Amino acid sequence: MGSLSSPVLLVLFLASAAVIWYSGIKLSDTTDVLSERLRLGSALGGLLLLAIATNLPEIAITASAAMAGQLDVAVGNILGGIAIQTVVLVVLDAAGVRPRAPLTRLAASLVLVLEGLLVIAVLAVVVMGTQLPDDLSFARLGPAPLAITVLWMTGLVLLNRAGKGLPWREGGDAPGAQPEPRGHSKRKKEKAATAQRIGTARAALVFTAAAVATLVAGVVIERSGEEFFARQGLSGVLFGATVLATATALPEISTGLASAELGDYQLAISDIFGGNAFLPVLFLLATVISGRPVLPAAHHTDIYLTALGIVLTTVYLAGLIFRPRRQYLRMGIDSVAVLVLYAAGIAGLTTIGN
């Protein structure tokens, strides 16, 4: 990439972003069709399959960076991605809610609160893992990535149980929330696919093609973007936490808008929380590929981004519990707070990076 001119690098970056956006839509549609037809369930089909599908750019970038020994890029991409993907909810709140009401008011659910708590728990283990000795490993694995993976899988089991019902009034859904049950958009997509005579094999083929395209575009966008924006004077830390994280969050934006357009606001938030809980699992992948623990090598900027992700998630958890009524700039007060906190957090990251 270093031999290419800046205009060519920019074209590659933008083209890869477009591929990721379009492939994200196809991944979302085919994931919903496959999860319905294969009866994978909400936890496996949504929190697992879609989380992996929409985070394929992050998987590609993490694997590529780990193979190249650029562990700082891998760590920054994972932790920076969590913060920016939480900000995706701001976009959904401002542009995706019909009728006009705060996103968290319509989507309020105890299951979503549990999903947000899983994100916070996983990120807490990430912070703990950064403090462990860098020589503490066995068979190329560190204790922190293993603990994160086990915690995430345990969370999936509990969330699957919670999705079947909670010992609370109205099953954990708030009065006046979205009228149709969570996940109804998946069934609508499956019915639409059936009406168009799209078979399961064809859906699986489209899913695979979109996944491959996303993986390739993820590598290209990381390589071209890093080189281009480095020439513009943007540091690796800021690039990973802002530009790269935003580009790789495009699948979450496209899938979230699709769910919100169908009135499935709970699923839109669940996709974001599910993806954020899954991202730290990629530290296990980076550790296996690089052959050494990744988290102990984390910089203070990485820990800072982890804390920022926790703060932003906490704000939305408060929104889901308090369910704000009023809107400001077409957003709930929680989205406004997240936007302000994220801007302040990136400003603080700039001072730390310098």
C-alpha positions, 0 to 999 in steps of 0.5 A: 500500500505504501507505493500507491498514491494518496488518491488511489488509497482514498478510492480503495478506502471508500470503495471498501466502505461501500462494499462493507455497507452493501454486504452488511445489508445482505448479511443481515437479511440472509442471517435473519432468513437462515436463523428463522428457517434453521430455528436457531433461536434468538440468542444463537441466531441474533446475538451469535450469528449476526454478531459474528456476521456484522463484525466480519470487518473487525475479524479480518482487521484483527487477524491481519494486524495480528499476523503482521505483528501490529497488535496495537492496531488490533487492540485499538480496532476492537476497543475503539469499535465498541465505543463507536458502535454504541454511538450507532444507537445515536444514528438510529435514534435520530434517523430510524425511529417512527413514530417520533419518540426516543429509541430507548422508550420504545425498545425498553426491555429487561433483556436489553438491560441484561445484554448491556450488563454483559457488555460491561462485564466483558469490558471489565475483564478486558481491563483486568487482563491488561494488568496481567503479566505478559508471560502468563500464558499456556499453549499460546493462550492467555487467561484473560481472552479465555475468561472473556470467551467463557463469560460471553458464552455464559452470557449467551446461555443466560440471555437465551433463558431470559428471552423465553421469559422473566419472572417480571410483569409483562415478561420484562417488556415495558408498558407502551414499548414497541407493539410487536414482539422482539424479532418480528422483523426476522419473520417478515424478512423470511416471509418476504424471501419465501414470497420471492422464492429464495431457497435456503441454499440460495440464502446461504450462498448469498450469506457466504458471498457477502461474508467473503466480500466483507472480509476482503474489504475489511483488510483493504480498508484497514491497509489503505486507510492506515496509509492514507490517514497517516499521510494526513497526520492522523496517529494510529491510535486516533485512526483506529478509534475513529475513522477505521472504527466508523468504517467497520461499524457500517454493517451495524448502521445498515442492519440497525436502520433496517430493523428500525424501519420495520419497527423492531427497535429492541432487535436494533439495540440488541444487535449493537449490544450483542456485537459489542459483547462479542468484539472482545472475544477477538482477543482470543483470535489475536492471541492464537495468531500472534502467539503471545498475550495481546491484552498485557501489551495494551496501551493506556489509550486502549484502557481509556477507550474501554472505559469510554465504552463502559460509560456510553453503555451505562448511559443507554442502560439508564435510558432503557430503565428511565425511558425518557419521553422528551426529544432534543434534536430528534433524539432522546436525552440519553443519545444526546448525552452519549454524543457529547460524552463520545466527542469529549472522550475522543478529545481526551484521547487526542491529548493522551495520544499526544 
